Amino acid sequence: MGRRRRAVAEHDEDFTFVSPIVKYLLFIFNLIFWLIALVMVSIGVYARMTKHAEAALACLSVDPAMLLMIVGVLMFLLTFCGCVGSLRENICLLQTFCICLTVIFILQLTAGILGFIFSDKARDKVSEIINNAIVHYRDDIDLQNLIDFGQKEFNCCGGVTYTDWSHNMYFNCTPDNPSRERCSVPFSCCLISKDEAVINTMCGRSMQEKEYLKAGAFIHTNGCIDKLVNWIHSNLFLLGGIALGLAIPQLVGILLSQILINQIKDQIELQNYNQLHRSDPWN
C-alpha cells in the first residue's frame, strides 16, 4: 500500500498543466516575427544612413526609414518578451506581450474605423501628400520613380488634373520660368502604345499649354487621387483580406499567450497544493 501511494505521489509531481505544444508554438511564432523585426531595423538603418534627401522626405508626414526602425524596435522588444516568456514560463513577460498585442490590435481597429468614418479628411490628407510629392519630384530619384510608377500603374497625371504639375518649379507654367521643362509633364503621364519599342521621354513637353481635350490625345489628363479612390472601392475585398491577414497573427498570439498564462497559473496552483500535502501518513 505504501509503495502504491508513493508511486501516485510521484506521478502527481511529474504531471504538468503546461502543454509543450502551446509553449513551443508560441515560441516559434514569436521567433519568426523577432527575425522579421531584425530585418526591418536593418533595412531602416541602412536606408537612413544612405539616404540624405531631406527635402524630398519633407513631402511625407514621417520619414519611412525612421518609421521602419521604430516599428522594428517595438516589434523586436514585444516578440522578445513573447520568446523569453514562453520558454521560461514567465507570467509577467507573457502578460506584457499579451496586453501590448491587444492594445496594438485595438488601435489598428480604431484607426480603420476612424479612417472609414472620416474618409473625406483622409482623402484631403492623401491629396496633400501627393501635391507635396509633386513639388519635390526632382529632389530625389526614389521619390521620382515612385511617382512615375504610380502614374503609369493608375494611368493618371498629377493630383486632381495634369495641370497640377505646374506646382513643381521645373514644370511650372509661368512665363518667367527658365526651365526647359516649362509647361511640361513627366513622361509617365503619356499615352504609351504597347507597340513602341523606345519610350519618348519628351512626350509630355508643353502639354500644360494644351486644352483638356487636346492634351487627352497625348497624355492621361485625369488626376491620381480619383483613380486611387476608385481603385480602393473596386478592391475592397483585397484590402479586407490584407487587413485580415494582419489581424490573424495578432489574434493567434493573443490566444496562445493567454492559454499558456492560464496553464502556468494552474501549474503553480498544483505545485502549491503538492507542497501543502507532501506529508503522507501512509508513508
N, C-alpha and C positions, 0 to 999 in steps of 0.2 A: 504493500500500500504506500509506503514512504517513497519507494522508487518511482511509482506511478505519478504521485503528486509532484515529485521533483522534476520529472520529465515534462509535466503540464506547465509548471512554472517556467522552465527553460524555454518551452515553446512560446509562452506568452511574452517573454522578454525578447525573443527573436522576431516576433510579429511587428510589422510597421504599417501604419496607415498611408505613408508616403509612397505613391506609385512611381517606380523608376521611369515608366513611360512618360508620364506627365512631366516629371522632373527634367529628363534629358531632352524631351521635345521642346520644352520652354527654353532650355539652354541653347539648343541648335537654332531655334527661332531667333533668339537674341544675338547669337554669334553671327548669323548671316547679316543682320542689319547693323551689327557692330562693324563688320568689314565694309559694308556699303558706306557707313559714316566715315570711315578712314579714307575711302576713295574720294568722297565728297570734299572732305577737308583738304586733301592733297590737291585736287583739281582747283579748289578755291584759292589756295595759297599760290599755286603755280600761275593761275590767271592773274592774281593780284600783283605778283612780282614781275610778270612780263608785260602787263598792261599799264599804260600811263596816259591813256586818252581820257583825262578827267572831264574835259569839255563835252565829249561825246556821251559820257555816262551821266552828265547833268540832265539829260532828257528823261532819265528814268528816276523813279521815286527812290530806288535804293540800288547800290552797286551789286550786280549779280554775283560777283566773286565774293563780296562780303556776306551776302545773303547765304551763299553756298557754305561758307565757312561757319557762320553762326548756326545754321540748321544742322550742319555736320557735327559740330561740337556738342550741341544739345542732344542730338541723336546718339552720339558716342557715349555721353555720360548716362543717358537713360538706359541704353542697352547694356552698358557695363553693370548697372545696378541689377538688371534682369539676369545677366550671366552669372555674376557672383552670388546673387540672392538665390538662384535656383540650385547652383552647385553646393553652396554652404547651408542651404535651407534656412536662410536668414529672413525672418518675417519682416523686419524693418526695411531692408532693401527691396523686398518683393512688394511691400505696401507702397513704397516710394515709386517704384516702377508702375504699379497698377494705377495709383492716383494720378500721376503725371500723364499717363497714356489716356486715361479717362478725360482729364481736363483738355488735352490736345484734341481728342475726338469731339468733345462738346464745342470747343472753339471753332473747329472746322465746320461743324454742322451749323453753328450760329452764323458764321461768315457766309456760308452758302445760302441760308435763308435770307439774311440781310441783303446779299447781292441780288437775289431774286426780287425782293420787295422794292429795293431802291435801284432798280435796273437803269433808270434814267440817269441817276448820279454816276453809276458805274460806267455808262456809255460816255458821259461827259469826261470822266477821268481817262478813259481809253482814248478819246479824241484829243485830250491834252497831251498824252504821251506820244501819240502819232504825230501831232503837229510839232512837238519839240524834237522828235526824231528827224523830221524833215529839215528843221533848222540846222541840225548837226550832221546832216547826211555826209558831207565831205570831210568831217573831222576824224572819222575812224573807219578803217576798211571793213572791220567786222560788222559795225552798225550799217554800213553801206550795203554789204552783202545780205544782211538780214532784211533790210527794206526791199532790196531788189527781189529777193526770194518771195517775200510776201506779195509784192505787186504782180509777180509772174504767176504765183500759185492761185491768187484770187482774181486775176485779170482785172486789176484796178489801178488807179493812179491818184496819188495824193490822199488827203484825209476825207474831205467831202467831195471834192472835184479836182480835176487835173490842174486848175489854176492855183491850188494851194502850194504848189512848188515855187511860187513867187515869194514865199516866206523865206526861202533859202537864199543866202547872199549871192550865190553863183548863178542861180536860175531866176533871180529877181528881174521883174519885167519893167522896172523904171528906166527912163531914157538915159539917166546918168550912170547906169551900171556898165563898167568897162569889161565885164566878163564875156568871154567868147560863147558861154553857155546861156547868155541872157535870153529870157523868154522861152527857154527850152524845158524839157522834162527828161528824166533818166530813160535810158534805152529799155529798161524793164517795163515801161508803160506802153511800149509799142506793140502793135498787132503783128506778130511774127508768124509767117507761114511755115508749116512743117517742111515744106519743100526747100526752104532756104538753107543752104549749106553753111553760109557765113552770115553772122548777125551784123547788121549795120548799127553800130553803137551811136551813130549820129542821127538816127531816125526820129528822135524826139526834138530836133532842132526847130526853134521858133514856133512850137506848137501852141504856146500860150497866146500867141497873137491871132490864132485862128478862132473862129466861132465854134460853138459846141458841136454842131452837126458836121462841120467841115473837118474839125480835129478828130471826130469819131471815125473817120475813114482811115486814119493812120495810127491812132493810139486809143487806149482804154480811157474813156472820159469819166467814168463813174468812180467815186471815191472808195477807199478801202474800208471805211467804217461801216457803211451799209452792207458791203459784201461780207464783212466779218460777222455782223449781226445775223444776216441771212444764213451764213454757214452754221452758226451756233444753233439757230432754230431748226435747221434741217439735219443736225447731227446730235440731237438731244439724247438719243439712245446711246450713242457712242460716248458722249460726255458723262452720262449716267453710269455707264459701265466702267469708265475710268475712276469716277468717284467711288463706286462700289469696290473696285479693285484696291483703292487706297484705304477704304474703311475696313475691309475684311481682315487684313493683317492686324490692325489695331484691336478689333474686337476679339480676334483669336488670342492676342497677347493678354488682353484684359481677362478673358475667360480662363486661360491656362494659369495665369498668376493667381487668380482668385481661388481656383481649385486647389492649387499647391499650398496656398496660405491656409486654407481650411484643413487640408490633410496634415500639415505641420502642427497646427493647433490641436488636432485630435491626437496626434502622436505625443505631444507634450503632456496632454491630459492622461494618456495611457501610462507614460513614464512616471508621472506623479502618483498615479493610482498604484502602480507596482512598487514604488518606494514606500508608500504607506502600508501596503500589505505584504511586505517582504518576509516578515516573521511568520513562519509556518508552524503551527502547534503540532502537526503530524510529522515534522522532520526529525 
